[in-house]
Amino acid sequence: MIRNVVVGVLRDEATPDEARTALAALAALRVEGVSYEMHTGLDLGLREGNASYAITADFADEEAYRVYDADEEHNRIRRELFAPISASIHRIQFRI
């Protein structure tokens, strides 16, 4: 199984509502032929210096992740909803 973790920091001018909208769009995404479990959320502010939001998604294997990663709608959401509001985005995929 492959876990994809994404951690982002919002730009100063971005709002939590914009982040919620982007996270909801991603959570609602369905990629044909790929099943996965996704969790998204905004930082609770329990520790200073944290990132603003996080996304985790678990995939059966590398191929499933690659299909998801290349999906046209997934990339539209990245480009149109996340890129404009994010100062930084970091990703990692690892085997679980």
N, CA, C and O atoms as a GROMACS GRO file, in nm:
protein
  384
    1MET      N    1   0.084  -0.117   0.000
    1MET     CA    2   0.000   0.000   0.000
    1MET      C    3   0.089   0.124   0.000
    1MET      O    4   0.196   0.125   0.062
    2ILE      N    5   0.046   0.226  -0.069
    2ILE     CA    6   0.119   0.353  -0.080
    2ILE      C    7   0.040   0.462  -0.009
    2ILE      O    8  -0.079   0.481  -0.035
    3ARG      N    9   0.106   0.534   0.080
    3ARG     CA   10   0.044   0.651   0.144
    3ARG      C   11   0.105   0.777   0.083
    3ARG      O   12   0.227   0.792   0.078
    4ASN      N   13   0.018   0.865   0.038
    4ASN     CA   14   0.057   0.996  -0.014
    4ASN      C   15   0.022   1.099   0.093
    4ASN      O   16  -0.092   1.104   0.140
    5VAL      N   17   0.120   1.180   0.131
    5VAL     CA   18   0.098   1.284   0.231
    5VAL      C   19   0.135   1.417   0.168
    5VAL      O   20   0.242   1.433   0.110
    6VAL      N   21   0.044   1.513   0.179
    6VAL     CA   22   0.065   1.648   0.127
    6VAL      C   23   0.046   1.745   0.243
    6VAL      O   24  -0.053   1.737   0.316
    7VAL      N   25   0.142   1.837   0.260
    7VAL     CA   26   0.135   1.937   0.365
    7VAL      C   27   0.156   2.073   0.300
    7VAL      O   28   0.254   2.094   0.228
    8GLY      N   29   0.064   2.166   0.325
    8GLY     CA   30   0.074   2.297   0.261
    8GLY      C   31   0.064   2.411   0.360
    8GLY      O   32   0.005   2.399   0.467
    9VAL      N   33   0.123   2.522   0.319
    9VAL     CA   34   0.117   2.646   0.396
    9VAL      C   35   0.045   2.749   0.311
    9VAL      O   36   0.079   2.770   0.194
   10LEU      N   37  -0.055   2.813   0.369
   10LEU     CA   38  -0.131   2.914   0.296
   10LEU      C   39  -0.052   3.044   0.281
   10LEU      O   40   0.029   3.080   0.366
   11ARG      N   41  -0.078   3.112   0.171
   11ARG     CA   42  -0.025   3.246   0.153
   11ARG      C   43  -0.090   3.337   0.258
   11ARG      O   44  -0.198   3.306   0.307
   12ASP      N   45  -0.025   3.446   0.291
   12ASP     CA   46  -0.078   3.538   0.392
   12ASP      C   47  -0.217   3.589   0.356
   12ASP      O   48  -0.300   3.609   0.445
   13GLU      N   49  -0.244   3.610   0.228
   13GLU     CA   50  -0.372   3.666   0.186
   13GLU      C   51  -0.481   3.562   0.167
   13GLU      O   52  -0.597   3.597   0.144
   14ALA      N   53  -0.447   3.436   0.175
   14ALA     CA   54  -0.546   3.328   0.157
   14ALA      C   55  -0.628   3.311   0.284
   14ALA      O   56  -0.580   3.337   0.395
   15THR      N   57  -0.751   3.267   0.266
   15THR     CA   58  -0.841   3.249   0.380
   15THR      C   59  -0.864   3.101   0.409
   15THR      O   60  -0.848   3.017   0.320
   16PRO      N   61  -0.901   3.069   0.532
   16PRO     CA   62  -0.936   2.931   0.564
   16PRO      C   63  -1.051   2.880   0.478
   16PRO      O   64  -1.055   2.762   0.444
   17ASP      N   65  -1.145   2.966   0.443
   17ASP     CA   66  -1.257   2.923   0.357
   17ASP      C   67  -1.208   2.881   0.219
   17ASP      O   68  -1.260   2.785   0.162
   18GLU      N   69  -1.110   2.950   0.165
   18GLU     CA   70  -1.053   2.909   0.036
   18GLU      C   71  -0.987   2.772   0.049
   18GLU      O   72  -0.999   2.688  -0.040
   19ALA      N   73  -0.919   2.750   0.159
   19ALA     CA   74  -0.856   2.620   0.182
   19ALA      C   75  -0.961   2.512   0.199
   19ALA      O   76  -0.946   2.402   0.145
   20ARG      N   77  -1.068   2.542   0.272
   20ARG     CA   78  -1.177   2.444   0.288
   20ARG      C   79  -1.238   2.407   0.154
   20ARG      O   80  -1.267   2.290   0.128
   21THR      N   81  -1.256   2.507   0.069
   21THR     CA   82  -1.312   2.482  -0.065
   21THR      C   83  -1.220   2.390  -0.145
   21THR      O   84  -1.268   2.295  -0.208
   22ALA      N   85  -1.091   2.416  -0.143
   22ALA     CA   86  -0.995   2.332  -0.216
   22ALA      C   87  -0.992   2.191  -0.159
   22ALA      O   88  -0.993   2.094  -0.235
   23LEU      N   89  -0.990   2.179  -0.028
   23LEU     CA   90  -0.987   2.047   0.034
   23LEU      C   91  -1.114   1.969   0.005
   23LEU      O   92  -1.109   1.848  -0.018
   24ALA      N   93  -1.228   2.036   0.006
   24ALA     CA   94  -1.355   1.969  -0.024
   24ALA      C   95  -1.359   1.920  -0.168
   24ALA      O   96  -1.409   1.811  -0.196
   25ALA      N   97  -1.306   2.000  -0.259
   25ALA     CA   98  -1.302   1.959  -0.401
   25ALA      C   99  -1.217   1.834  -0.417
   25ALA      O  100  -1.253   1.743  -0.491
   26LEU      N  101  -1.105   1.831  -0.349
   26LEU     CA  102  -1.017   1.715  -0.358
   26LEU      C  103  -1.082   1.592  -0.293
   26LEU      O  104  -1.074   1.482  -0.348
   27ALA      N  105  -1.144   1.611  -0.178
   27ALA     CA  106  -1.209   1.501  -0.109
   27ALA      C  107  -1.324   1.442  -0.191
   27ALA      O  108  -1.352   1.322  -0.180
   28ALA      N  109  -1.388   1.523  -0.272
   28ALA     CA  110  -1.500   1.477  -0.354
   28ALA      C  111  -1.454   1.411  -0.485
   28ALA      O  112  -1.533   1.348  -0.554
   29LEU      N  113  -1.327   1.426  -0.518
   29LEU     CA  114  -1.273   1.372  -0.644
   29LEU      C  115  -1.283   1.221  -0.648
   29LEU      O  116  -1.250   1.153  -0.551
   30ARG      N  117  -1.330   1.169  -0.760
   30ARG     CA  118  -1.331   1.025  -0.786
   30ARG      C  119  -1.255   1.002  -0.916
   30ARG      O  120  -1.286   1.064  -1.018
   31VAL      N  121  -1.157   0.914  -0.911
   31VAL     CA  122  -1.076   0.883  -1.028
   31VAL      C  123  -1.118   0.745  -1.077
   31VAL      O  124  -1.112   0.647  -1.004
   32GLU      N  125  -1.162   0.740  -1.200
   32GLU     CA  126  -1.212   0.615  -1.258
   32GLU      C  127  -1.108   0.504  -1.248
   32GLU      O  128  -0.992   0.520  -1.288
   33GLY      N  129  -1.152   0.390  -1.194
   33GLY     CA  130  -1.065   0.273  -1.186
   33GLY      C  131  -0.969   0.272  -1.069
   33GLY      O  132  -0.892   0.177  -1.054
   34VAL      N  133  -0.973   0.375  -0.984
   34VAL     CA  134  -0.880   0.382  -0.870
   34VAL      C  135  -0.961   0.399  -0.742
   34VAL      O  136  -1.043   0.491  -0.730
   35SER      N  137  -0.938   0.311  -0.647
   35SER     CA  138  -1.000   0.330  -0.517
   35SER      C  139  -0.892   0.373  -0.418
   35SER      O  140  -0.778   0.325  -0.424
   36TYR      N  141  -0.928   0.462  -0.331
   36TYR     CA  142  -0.834   0.514  -0.232
   36TYR      C  143  -0.912   0.573  -0.117
   36TYR      O  144  -1.030   0.606  -0.129
   37GLU      N  145  -0.844   0.585  -0.005
   37GLU     CA  146  -0.902   0.647   0.113
   37GLU      C  147  -0.828   0.776   0.139
   37GLU      O  148  -0.705   0.778   0.149
   38MET      N  149  -0.903   0.886   0.150
   38MET     CA  150  -0.842   1.017   0.167
   38MET      C  151  -0.894   1.085   0.293
   38MET      O  152  -1.011   1.071   0.330
   39HIS      N  153  -0.804   1.159   0.357
   39HIS     CA  154  -0.840   1.242   0.472
   39HIS      C  155  -0.778   1.379   0.449
   39HIS      O  156  -0.663   1.389   0.404
   40THR      N  157  -0.853   1.484   0.480
   40THR     CA  158  -0.804   1.620   0.462
   40THR      C  159  -0.839   1.703   0.586
   40THR      O  160  -0.933   1.670   0.658
   41GLY      N  161  -0.763   1.808   0.611
   41GLY     CA  162  -0.798   1.895   0.722
   41GLY      C  163  -0.710   2.017   0.733
   41GLY      O  164  -0.596   2.021   0.685
   42LEU      N  165  -0.767   2.118   0.798
   42LEU     CA  166  -0.693   2.240   0.831
   42LEU      C  167  -0.625   2.219   0.966
   42LEU      O  168  -0.674   2.145   1.051
   43ASP      N  169  -0.513   2.285   0.985
   43ASP     CA  170  -0.440   2.277   1.111
   43ASP      C  171  -0.526   2.331   1.224
   43ASP      O  172  -0.596   2.431   1.208
   44LEU      N  173  -0.520   2.265   1.338
   44LEU     CA  174  -0.598   2.305   1.455
   44LEU      C  175  -0.532   2.415   1.536
   44LEU      O  176  -0.592   2.469   1.629
   45GLY      N  177  -0.408   2.448   1.502
   45GLY     CA  178  -0.339   2.555   1.574
   45GLY      C  179  -0.291   2.514   1.712
   45GLY      O  180  -0.276   2.599   1.800
   46LEU      N  181  -0.267   2.386   1.730
   46LEU     CA  182  -0.224   2.339   1.862
   46LEU      C  183  -0.077   2.364   1.889
   46LEU      O  184  -0.032   2.357   2.003
   47ARG      N  185  -0.002   2.393   1.783
   47ARG     CA  186   0.140   2.421   1.799
   47ARG      C  187   0.181   2.529   1.700
   47ARG      O  188   0.146   2.522   1.582
   48GLU      N  189   0.255   2.627   1.747
   48GLU     CA  190   0.301   2.736   1.661
   48GLU      C  191   0.396   2.684   1.554
   48GLU      O  192   0.478   2.595   1.580
   49GLY      N  193   0.384   2.739   1.435
   49GLY     CA  194   0.475   2.703   1.326
   49GLY      C  195   0.428   2.588   1.240
   49GLY      O  196   0.498   2.548   1.147
   50ASN      N  197   0.310   2.532   1.268
   50ASN     CA  198   0.258   2.422   1.188
   50ASN      C  199   0.224   2.468   1.047
   50ASN      O  200   0.211   2.587   1.021
   51ALA      N  201   0.210   2.371   0.959
   51ALA     CA  202   0.158   2.397   0.825
   51ALA      C  203   0.010   2.433   0.838
   51ALA      O  204  -0.048   2.423   0.946
   52SER      N  205  -0.052   2.474   0.728
   52SER     CA  206  -0.191   2.518   0.728
   52SER      C  207  -0.291   2.407   0.703
   52SER      O  208  -0.400   2.406   0.760
   53TYR      N  209  -0.254   2.311   0.617
   53TYR     CA  210  -0.345   2.202   0.584
   53TYR      C  211  -0.266   2.077   0.550
   53TYR      O  212  -0.147   2.081   0.518
   54ALA      N  213  -0.338   1.964   0.556
   54ALA     CA  214  -0.275   1.837   0.521
   54ALA      C  215  -0.376   1.749   0.449
   54ALA      O  216  -0.497   1.760   0.468
   55ILE      N  217  -0.321   1.661   0.366
   55ILE     CA  218  -0.400   1.564   0.290
   55ILE      C  219  -0.326   1.431   0.300
   55ILE      O  220  -0.204   1.426   0.280
   56THR      N  221  -0.398   1.324   0.330
   56THR     CA  222  -0.340   1.191   0.320
   56THR      C  223  -0.430   1.108   0.231
   56THR      O  224  -0.553   1.122   0.234
   57ALA      N  225  -0.370   1.021   0.152
   57ALA     CA  226  -0.447   0.930   0.067
   57ALA      C  227  -0.370   0.799   0.058
   57ALA      O  228  -0.249   0.797   0.035
   58ASP      N  229  -0.443   0.689   0.075
   58ASP     CA  230  -0.384   0.557   0.069
   58ASP      C  231  -0.429   0.486  -0.059
   58ASP      O  232  -0.548   0.482  -0.090
   59PHE      N  233  -0.332   0.431  -0.132
   59PHE     CA  234  -0.354   0.364  -0.260
   59PHE      C  235  -0.305   0.221  -0.251
   59PHE      O  236  -0.213   0.191  -0.175
   60ALA      N  237  -0.365   0.133  -0.329
   60ALA     CA  238  -0.327  -0.009  -0.327
   60ALA      C  239  -0.182  -0.029  -0.368
   60ALA      O  240  -0.113  -0.114  -0.311
   61ASP      N  241  -0.136   0.048  -0.466
   61ASP     CA  242   0.000   0.027  -0.518
   61ASP      C  243   0.047   0.151  -0.593
   61ASP      O  244  -0.026   0.250  -0.603
   62GLU      N  245   0.169   0.145  -0.644
   62GLU     CA  246   0.228   0.259  -0.716
   62GLU      C  247   0.148   0.297  -0.840
   62GLU      O  248   0.130   0.415  -0.869
   63GLU      N  249   0.099   0.198  -0.911
   63GLU     CA  250   0.022   0.225  -1.033
   63GLU      C  251  -0.104   0.303  -1.001
   63GLU      O  252  -0.138   0.398  -1.072
   64ALA      N  253  -0.175   0.264  -0.896
   64ALA     CA  254  -0.296   0.337  -0.856
   64ALA      C  255  -0.263   0.482  -0.823
   64ALA      O  256  -0.335   0.573  -0.862
   65TYR      N  257  -0.152   0.503  -0.750
   65TYR     CA  258  -0.111   0.640  -0.719
   65TYR      C  259  -0.081   0.717  -0.847
   65TYR      O  260  -0.122   0.832  -0.861
   66ARG      N  261  -0.010   0.656  -0.940
   66ARG     CA  262   0.028   0.725  -1.064
   66ARG      C  263  -0.094   0.763  -1.147
   66ARG      O  264  -0.098   0.871  -1.206
   67VAL      N  265  -0.194   0.676  -1.152
   67VAL     CA  266  -0.318   0.709  -1.224
   67VAL      C  267  -0.386   0.829  -1.159
   67VAL      O  268  -0.427   0.922  -1.228
   68TYR      N  269  -0.397   0.826  -1.026
   68TYR     CA  270  -0.454   0.939  -0.952
   68TYR      C  271  -0.375   1.067  -0.976
   68TYR      O  272  -0.433   1.172  -1.002
   69ASP      N  273  -0.243   1.058  -0.967
   69ASP     CA  274  -0.156   1.174  -0.981
   69ASP      C  275  -0.168   1.238  -1.120
   69ASP      O  276  -0.154   1.360  -1.133
   70ALA      N  277  -0.193   1.157  -1.222
   70ALA     CA  278  -0.202   1.207  -1.359
   70ALA      C  279  -0.343   1.248  -1.398
   70ALA      O  280  -0.362   1.302  -1.507
   71ASP      N  281  -0.441   1.223  -1.314
   71ASP     CA  282  -0.580   1.251  -1.348
   71ASP      C  283  -0.601   1.399  -1.381
   71ASP      O  284  -0.553   1.487  -1.310
   72GLU      N  285  -0.674   1.425  -1.490
   72GLU     CA  286  -0.695   1.562  -1.538
   72GLU      C  287  -0.767   1.650  -1.436
   72GLU      O  288  -0.726   1.764  -1.413
   73GLU      N  289  -0.873   1.599  -1.374
   73GLU     CA  290  -0.946   1.679  -1.276
   73GLU      C  291  -0.862   1.702  -1.150
   73GLU      O  292  -0.866   1.810  -1.092
   74HIS      N  293  -0.788   1.603  -1.109
   74HIS     CA  294  -0.698   1.619  -0.994
   74HIS      C  295  -0.600   1.733  -1.020
   74HIS      O  296  -0.576   1.816  -0.933
   75ASN      N  297  -0.544   1.734  -1.139
   75ASN     CA  298  -0.447   1.839  -1.172
   75ASN      C  299  -0.512   1.976  -1.189
   75ASN      O  300  -0.448   2.078  -1.164
   76ARG      N  301  -0.637   1.979  -1.232
   76ARG     CA  302  -0.711   2.107  -1.238
   76ARG      C  303  -0.730   2.161  -1.097
   76ARG      O  304  -0.710   2.280  -1.073
   77ILE      N  305  -0.768   2.075  -1.004
   77ILE     CA  306  -0.787   2.118  -0.864
   77ILE      C  307  -0.656   2.170  -0.808
   77ILE      O  308  -0.655   2.274  -0.741
   78ARG      N  309  -0.547   2.101  -0.833
   78ARG     CA  310  -0.415   2.149  -0.789
   78ARG      C  311  -0.386   2.288  -0.844
   78ARG      O  312  -0.350   2.381  -0.772
   79ARG      N  313  -0.402   2.299  -0.975
   79ARG     CA  314  -0.365   2.422  -1.047
   79ARG      C  315  -0.455   2.540  -1.011
   79ARG      O  316  -0.406   2.650  -0.986
   80GLU      N  317  -0.586   2.517  -1.008
   80GLU     CA  318  -0.681   2.628  -0.993
   80GLU      C  319  -0.720   2.658  -0.848
   80GLU      O  320  -0.755   2.771  -0.817
   81LEU      N  321  -0.715   2.558  -0.761
   81LEU     CA  322  -0.760   2.581  -0.623
   81LEU      C  323  -0.646   2.586  -0.522
   81LEU      O  324  -0.647   2.670  -0.432
   82PHE      N  325  -0.548   2.497  -0.536
   82PHE     CA  326  -0.440   2.494  -0.438
   82PHE      C  327  -0.325   2.590  -0.472
   82PHE      O  328  -0.278   2.662  -0.384
   83ALA      N  329  -0.281   2.593  -0.594
   83ALA     CA  330  -0.165   2.676  -0.630
   83ALA      C  331  -0.186   2.824  -0.595
   83ALA      O  332  -0.094   2.886  -0.540
   84PRO      N  333  -0.302   2.883  -0.624
   84PRO     CA  334  -0.318   3.026  -0.594
   84PRO      C  335  -0.318   3.062  -0.445
   84PRO      O  336  -0.288   3.176  -0.409
   85ILE      N  337  -0.351   2.966  -0.360
   85ILE     CA  338  -0.362   2.999  -0.216
   85ILE      C  339  -0.244   2.948  -0.134
   85ILE      O  340  -0.235   2.978  -0.015
   86SER      N  341  -0.154   2.872  -0.194
   86SER     CA  342  -0.047   2.806  -0.119
   86SER      C  343   0.088   2.874  -0.138
   86SER      O  344   0.131   2.899  -0.251
   87ALA      N  345   0.154   2.903  -0.028
   87ALA     CA  346   0.291   2.956  -0.033
   87ALA      C  347   0.388   2.842  -0.056
   87ALA      O  348   0.491   2.859  -0.122
   88SER      N  349   0.357   2.725  -0.002
   88SER     CA  350   0.440   2.606  -0.024
   88SER      C  351   0.354   2.481  -0.011
   88SER      O  352   0.256   2.477   0.063
   89ILE      N  353   0.395   2.379  -0.085
   89ILE     CA  354   0.330   2.248  -0.079
   89ILE      C  355   0.441   2.144  -0.083
   89ILE      O  356   0.527   2.147  -0.171
   90HIS      N  357   0.438   2.051   0.012
   90HIS     CA  358   0.536   1.943   0.015
   90HIS      C  359   0.462   1.810   0.010
   90HIS      O  360   0.354   1.795   0.068
   91ARG      N  361   0.520   1.715  -0.061
   91ARG     CA  362   0.458   1.584  -0.077
   91ARG      C  363   0.559   1.474  -0.047
   91ARG      O  364   0.680   1.492  -0.061
   92ILE      N  365   0.506   1.361  -0.004
   92ILE     CA  366   0.586   1.239   0.011
   92ILE      C  367   0.495   1.120  -0.011
   92ILE      O  368   0.378   1.122   0.029
   93GLN      N  369   0.549   1.017  -0.075
   93GLN     CA  370   0.478   0.892  -0.089
   93GLN      C  371   0.568   0.784  -0.027
   93GLN      O  372   0.689   0.780  -0.052
   94PHE      N  373   0.507   0.698   0.055
   94PHE     CA  374   0.585   0.590   0.115
   94PHE      C  375   0.498   0.466   0.130
   94PHE      O  376   0.375   0.473   0.130
   95ARG      N  377   0.565   0.354   0.143
   95ARG     CA  378   0.497   0.225   0.155
   95ARG      C  379   0.454   0.203   0.300
   95ARG      O  380   0.531   0.227   0.393
   96ILE      N  381   0.331   0.156   0.317
   96ILE     CA  382   0.283   0.121   0.451
   96ILE      C  383   0.241  -0.025   0.453
   96ILE      O  384   0.197  -0.075   0.557
   0.00000   0.00000   0.00000
